[in-house]
Amino acid sequence: MAPSTAELAIDARRLCRRFGDVQAVDGVDLRVRPGGVFGLLGPDGAGKSTLIRMLATVLTPNSGDALIFGDSVVHAHRRITPRIGYMSQRFSMYLDLSVSENLEFFARIRGVPAALRRARSASLLESMELAEFSDRQAQFLSGGMKQKLMLASTLMHEPDLLLLDEPTTGVDPLSRLEFWRIIADLRAAEKTILVATPYMDEAERCTDIAFMDAGHIPHTGTPAEVKSLVPGTLFEVAAPDPRAALAAVCSASGVTSAHLYGDVVRVLSAPGGPDARELLTHMNAVGIHATDVQPADVDMEAAFAYLAEQAGDAA
Amino acid sequence: MTHSAHHPLPFISEPTATDSAISVRGLTKRFGEFTAVSGIDFDVARGEIFGFLGPNGSGKTTTMRMLTGTIAPQSGSIRILGEDVVASPEKVKRRIGYMSQKFSLFEDLTVDENLRFYAGVYDLPADEFVKQRAYVLEMAGLVGREKELTANLSVGWKQRLALGAATIHEPELLFLDEPTSGVDPVARRHFWDLLYDLAGQGVTLFVTTHYMEEATQCGRLAFMYAGRIIAEGSPREIREQHLLDIGDRDDSGRLRTASIEDVFVRLVTREREEAGR
């Protein structure tokens, strides 16, 4: 049974936003249930940031509307802002204020009472392992610590919905793991999280995915559902010269796409296309030696590439 | 230091590799009390794609800024394309290129104006510029968009334009500081195809990245942590060295091969634990 509007964290209907001649968001429908981690994926320029900014009530739609916990971003943004936390792509803390001063400042403008500010700040810094840096000026934090400080400042007023626009861009792998551990804790605390990310391993950690392209959202579903949209079989080819192997497999008929992934070549074979043995035979025939061809599970990276290509062809 | 004209220059035994693109010995940089880079040694061969990895704040950018002659080290030697960068940083300026994670493009200039600006920076003769401009526009897929404002390009286009601007003077060695940060997976793939084309033309590439799947595409890697290099080798060597270390088994009980990401997380976690002891 479809949940009623009031039960949804986000319910966007025909949401549109234009900048000059560019239709950045073009009639987006999006429904996000409370309590999940919803990943927003899509090529650069797809309209993800514009969509998030409208949901965060910092940008007004040209037409359409979105209800956040039942309240309209167009007509009732004052009721929404206390319930949401928005983290933009840019580091927007005061560089010359310390970690704790930044938290204090952002909590105060959010109207958090003084007594609560101290307790929440202490508990957030503790859980994000920032406590020992609370007196450090924001400009002297590493990239990973800056992102955690931004997240902490969006949590000071205890929002129910977090809107995170590429929160881990430029952050090293270990700091990203830490960041996602915090996301998991927030989910356990029954927060709803909408996160845009260019990292496909992060997309795999989401409960639901929306794939956005050219202002539209053509696909939504669980990561497994989105991956199942990819037809055919994925193979990984190991070869002494992966670049040469890539060129070789591209010339095989029935190959939808192929690309280098790390030090192997990933080949998407169309339904009825070549199997592992046939790929090997084809490469041998064009004089390319492959050491191994194995079927691989379609991951979010492969799904993204497939969906982006489909969308590009349709355009 | 002076050398008498009567005596030949003493044979310099270190750094030795004259055919190295980069040769670094004992490189150290301190900011006040803080040692950002702590006596590192490494070599990069010509034509190699060298990946420079490490957590935020480990000293990667500081090292890169010393290699490009932007800041001077406290001690140690740097040879870039055979030249001593510490003594005369300007000597290699025209032979190297640099692309920063911020892309260093003027948003309020057009595509063409940005290319003209960088051609001016490197004093490119007019006929060279015409040739290089055509090459860069073709490479970046920006033919027909020369008059477009850079601010209006998507991240992927900007990134390719920035690569074009950084290579307009045909450098022999290119430094790339997180060139694919925040770029979508398909655009990143195209970008790496461009990097491979450059390497195929003999250009040496020195790249930092936080995408471990990109790191696996490099010929050789160095891991930096707290100003030191804690692991070095080809991706395969690094993965094999740490295979038994990780020792995880997959669903069918086979010993799982460590990915570069596994190694990264393992190395950094181990270093942190040791530092905490």
Interface residues (C-beta under 8 A of the other chain):
Chain A: G42 P43 D44 G45 Q89 S142 G143 G144 M145 E166 T169 G170 V171 D172 P173 L174 S175 R176 L177 P198 Y199 M200 R243 H259 L260 Y261 G262 D263 E301 F304 A305 A308 E309
Chain B: G54 P55 N56 G57 Q101 S154 V155 G156 E178 S181 G182 V183 D184 P185 V186 A187 R189 W192 Y196 H210 Y211 M212 E213 T216 Q217 P235 R236 S259 I260 E261 F264 V265 V268 T269
